[in-house]
Amino acid sequence: MSDLKTSPLHDRHVALGAKLADFGGWEMPIEYPGGGVLKEHAAVREAVGVFDVSHLGKGVVRGPGALDFVNARLTNDLRRVGIGQAQYTLCCDRETGGVIDDLIAYVRSEDEVFLIPNAANTSAVVGLLQADATAGLEVEDLHTRFAVIAVQGPRSPELVAALGLPTDHDYMSFTRSGDMTVCRTGYTGELGYELLPAWEDAGAVWDELMAKGAALGVLPCGLGARDTLRTEMGYPLHGQDLSLEITPVQAKSGWAVGWDKPAFWGRDALVKERAAGPARSLWGLESQDRGIPRSHMQVLKEGRVVGEVTSGTFSPTRRVGIGLALLEKGTAAGDDVTVDVRGRTSVMKVVKPPFVPSHVR
């Protein structure tokens, strides 16, 4: 994996004995010794866990009218939020409405919007915005200018406050503390924060979180637990539950689309698909036996293929197999379906996520 990029915390992960893997071209920790995914997952649900997600992209659009420029291209309506607030949004293909990426936009001012795309899609998102930029606007890729450290779990406010950082701002808002941005965001369904220190300061921040979090039951958490946590909440993962072939309408992400806006990339195709009704939609699957659904497994109803699993895992909280699947029109919550799990038929119930209650507030 010598050609993979590494985060500024890579040496910490190696020292802790983390199992590492490729995530969007970055060598990142999957899990740590001493309990692995199950223990890390439980730490986030019950106390506090800390994730290095510095592989996530960072970009900025600056200049007169930056907010309106971004708003006319990404799906969600940034005019619904104010300065100092963040918003989940989508970057879609202009013609098909397929999802190029899902990302978070931070409104710093009328003339500055900070973006956090997924690692592998940062260049694509930044490049598209740069190509469209009007006179006076600057679109810059800041991928390795800032780290991202997620502090998640019911005790996260105690840990963040122990670093002398603010904790009382609302969900999906952010504040600046010196060179640090503190965001009330996350990808776990728990109360939490994402800290954005300068790249070169990330090691010191991580070390302080580990030291001051020891009394709170903190654990370093890898991207394996991040995946089980987000799947329990039904949060989509780009490349699996959202993609160029899976539109926001199909993925039931229409809530992240400003349908009344006059313009955004992919608008015509998405409005048309929404009016007609999608041919397939994203649903949850809950195993009724010991089967665990996995991506790309076929879903059958009364012996006929009706869709495919997009994400699947074992739920550490529920102790049952769960997944997300694209299922054809006519499928509804409560339906029984089957999934071929390594040659064995597993019965699944179609459900509406989340699989566990959200504690985001």
Buried (B, 14 or more C-beta within 10 A) or exposed (E): EEEBBBBBBBEBBEEBEBBBBEBBEBBBBBBBEEBBBBBBBBBBBBBBBBBBBBBBBBBBBBBEBBBBBBBBBBBBBBEEBEEBBBBBBBBBBBEBBBBBBBBBBBBBEEBBBBBBBBBBBBBBBBEBBBEBBEEEBEBBBBBEBBBBBBBBBBBBBBBBEBBEBBBEBEBBBBBEEEEBBBBBBBBBBBBBBBBBBBBEBBBEBBEBBBEBBEEBBBBBBBBBBBBBBBBBBBBBBBBBBBBBEBBBBBBBBBEBBBEEBEEBBBBEBBBEBBEEEBEBBBBBBBBBEEBBBBBEBBBBBEEEEBBBBBBBBBBBBEEBBBBBBBBBEEBEEEBEBBBBBEEEEBEBBBBEBBBBEEBBE
